[in-house]
Amino acid sequence: MVEAIRTTYSVKEHGGRDYVRRINVELAPMEVEDFAKLKAEKIGTYVCFQETYDPLLYKEFHPANTKKGDYEYRLTVMDRAMEGGINDIGIGALLGLIDYRFEVLAMMEHAHHLESAFGCGPHTVSVPRIEYAVGAPHSENIPSKVSDNDFKKLVAIIRIALPYTGIILSTRENDSMRNELCDYGISQVSAGSRTNPGSYSHEEEQSGSQFTLGDHRTLDQVISSLADGGYIPSFCTGCYRKGRVGQDFMDLAKPGLIKEYCMPNALFTFKEYLEDFASPETRTKGFALINKLVSEVDNKKLKTKISGNLITIQEGERDIYF
């Protein structure tokens, strides 16, 4: 894994700029010394889902003779990650295995524990619902199915309970649901995802999917939709590289001060995307959204600085961030 991270970080754009600015990892639980190795490779957020927080039902869903079958080892993985120096972690549960209300409460308690023990709660919370997968009987007969209305409710509850935390929504959900949930508190979405091995290299390969996709839109289509809703599609990695991570990030996020960095940096990375990758239609609406949002900035000094950086990006400069 360390070799893969190094290889990915080593890829450069024309002009020698880093092509990949920050790698987040979702890996099985490991020991403190292994997390220290990941920290040394300058990863971003470490993510691992508990699957279910119910210790009794966990045993039914996971074979006892495997490492994943050890409930407590998985539950304490974030403690080991933070002890190993990881600043930002992401938690989650697979919704549908048991009553979603227990899972949401358990995630809140997990966040509270991390706050108490390390002074820093989760950087992200993920809320995947079970979707059909070949060879997974529970996906064909979901034990405790979460309705659309309950799903919207639990997203809103997590947002109220953890206002400083990013809530991640995958392409398991359809485009209509994903668009609506942005209004309820979702702050991070994937796009153009594939879940079957090798499918990014061989698009025709469709076997072995981890789950069935609900949103089949391309990245550009998702970006276009977010712009239609007035949202800034952000690719920002500024906080990681400026050292605004862990408790330092939380100290800015909880009182809302992080917006002084997030909004400008989001505009800069959105501008980069529009210049380098967007379709003509998305580019047009994106530029219009940027102009509108800049015009609404009250701080004249900040507005001037943002406008200047946007012009610099238009002229070819990249990777500008506060």
N, C-alpha and C positions, 0 to 999 in steps of 0.2 A: 504494500500500500504506500509506503514511504517513497519507493521508487516511482510509482505511478504519479504521486503528487509532484515530485521533482520534475518528472518528464513533462507534465502538463504545464507547470509554471515556467519551464524553459522555453516554451514556444513564443516566438516574437512576431510582432507585426512588422510591416515595412517601416523602416526608420528606427528599428530596434526597440520599439515600445513593447511592454508586456501585453500579450494577447489575452491571457487570463489573469485577472487582477486579484481574485480571491476565491479559494476553494472551500466550500462547506462539505462536510463528510457525514454520511449516514452509515454507520458501521455497527457490527455486533459488539456487545459489551466486552471490555478488556480490562487489563490490570493498570494500575497507576503508572508504572514505568512505560507502558505502551502509549498511554495518553501523553506522557512527557515527550515521547518521540514525535507524536503528531504535532504537539505544540512547537517543537523545534523546527518543523517544516512550515510554520506560519499558516496553519489552517484557520478558517473563520469559525463557523459554528459547528459544534458536534451535535448530531441529532440521533436519537434512539427512542423508539416508541415502546411503551410498556406492553402494548397489545391490550391487556386488560389488567386493571388494578385489583380485581377480586382474586385473592390467593387460592381459594378453593377451586373456582372455575378455571383459573389459569392452568391448573394441573390437568384438567380435562382437555384443554386445547393444545397442550404442548407435551410431547413425549418426555417421560421422566428421565430417560437414560441419555439425554442430550444436555449440553450446556444451556441451551435456551429453555430447557425445562426447569431450571433453577430460578424460581420466582424472586428470591431475595437478591441473588446475584444481579439479576436484571434491574430490580427496583433501585439498587444502590449504585448503579452505573454512573449516574451524574455526580455523586459524591466523589467517586474515584476520578472522574474526568476533571473536576475542579481541583482535587488534590494534585492531579498531574499537571496543573497549570492552564487548563482550558478555561478561557474567560467566558465564552458564550455557549450555552447549551440549548437544545430544543427538545421538548417533551411532546408526547401525544399518546392517544389510545385509539384502537381500532373500534369504531363505534358500530354496535350491532351485536357484539358478542354477549353483552349483558345490558341491564338497564342503563341507559345513557346518563341518567341523573347521578348514579353512583360514580360513573367514570368522570363526569365533570367535577364533582365534589373532590374526588381523589386527585385530579390534576391540580385543583386549587390548593389542596393540602401538600402536594408535592412541591408546588411553587413556594408555599409558606415555609416548608422545611428548608429549602435551598436558601431562602432569604435569611432564615434564622441561623443556619450553619455557616453560610459563606458570604452573607451580605448582598447577595445578588440572585434574583429569581431567573426564570427561563427567558432567554432572548426570543424564543418562538414557541408557539403551541400549534400542533397540527391536529386536524379534526377529520381524518379519513373515515368515510362510511364503507362498509363491506360491499364490494361489487363482485360479480361473478368471475370466477377463475377456474380453469380446467383442473380437476383433481382436488378441488377444495370443497368437500361436502357442505360445510357450513355456509358457503357462499350461495349454494343452491337452496338452502333452507335456513335463512338467517335466524339465529336464536332469539334475538331481541331487536327487531327491525326498528330503525329510527325514521319516523315520518318526516316529510319535507317541513312541515310546520314546527315540529320539535327541533329539527336541525337548525332552522333559522333562529329559534329561541335560544338554543345552547350557544350558538355563535355570539349572539347579543349578550348573553350572560357572561361569557368569558371576556368579551371586550370590556364590560363594565367592571368585572372583578380584577382584570389585569390590563389596565389601560395603557401600560408602558410596554406591553409585549406584542410582538408580531404574531398574527394568526394566519396560518398557511392553509390554502385550499388547493388540492390537486385537481388534475383533469379527470378524476373519478366522476365529478359532478358535471352535468351538462352546461352548455353556455348560458342558458337562461338563469339557472340557479346561481352560477358563478357571478353573473352580472348583478343579480339582486343582492347577494351576500356581501358584496363590496359596500353596500349601504348599511349593513348591519355590523360591520367591524372587521371583515377580512382585509388584510393589508398586503399579503403576498400570494401570488398565484403562479403556477407553472404554465407553460405553453409549448405546444408542439411536442408533447411528451410521447414516448413509446415505452411500453413496459415488457416487451418480449426481447430476450437476448439476441443481440446482433442486428436489431431492426434499424438502428441509426445508419449502419453501413449497408444493409440489404433491406430496402423498404418492403420487398415482397414477403419477407419472413414474418409470419403471423402466429407461429406456434409458441406455446409456453408463456403466455402473457401473465404477469403478476396479478393484474386485474383488468376488467373491461373498461375502456375509456368512455367517458361521457361527453367530453369536449374534444372535437377533432379539428378545431381551428388551428391555423398556422400562427406563429408568433406575431406576424404582422397584423393578422385579423384580430388577435387579442389586444394588441397595442391600440389598434384603431377603435375597438369597442371601449376601451378604458378612456381614451381621449373623448369619445362621444359622451361619456358620463361625467366629464370634467375632471377626471383624475390624471395625475402626472405619473406616467409609467417610468419608474425609477430603476436604474441599474447601478445605483451608488454603492461604492465600497469605501468611501472616504473615512468613515468612523474606524474601520478596521486598521487602515493604514496610518491614521492620525493617533491611534492608541485610545480612541474613545470606545472602550470595550468593557465588558464585565460591570463592576460596580461604578466605574467612571461613566459608562453609558447610562446606567440606571439613574445616577445622580442628575443627569441632564434630562432623561426621558420622563421621570416621574413628575417634575414640575412643569413639563412642556417646553423646556428650554432647547431641546434637541431640534425643534422645528427651525431654529435659526440656521442650522446646518442642513437639515433634511430638504427643505424646500429649494434652496439654491442648488444644492448638489443634484437633486432630482432633475431640475431643469437642465443642468449641464449634461447629465448623462442621457436625458431624453433628446436633447439637441444632437448629441453625438449619434444616437441611433437613427434619428431622422435624416441626418446628413449622409450616413454611411450605408444604411440597410433598408430604410422604409420604402414602400411603394409610393408612387406619386400622390395618390389619394390620401394616404396616411400622412405623408410629409406635409401636404397642404393644411390639413386639419390640425396637425401637431404644431406647426408654426403659429397658427392662429391661436391655439390654446396657450402656448408659451407667451405670446404677446399680451394676451388678456391677463394672465396671471402676473406678469411683470408690471403691468399697468396698475395692478391692485396693491402693490407693495407700498406701504406708507413711508417707510424709512428711506429718505432720498439718497443717503450715502450708500445704503445697501442696494437700492435700485440701480444706481449708477455702476456699482461694482458688478452686479449680476449682468446688466446689459453689456458691459465691456467684455466680460468673459464669454458671453454668448456670441459676440462678434468675433472674438478670438477663435472660438471653436468653428465658426462658419468659415474662417480663413484657413483652417486646417490644423490648428492645435488640438490636442486631445488630452484626456486624463487631468482635467482641471477640477479641483475640489477644495472646499473650505475645511 
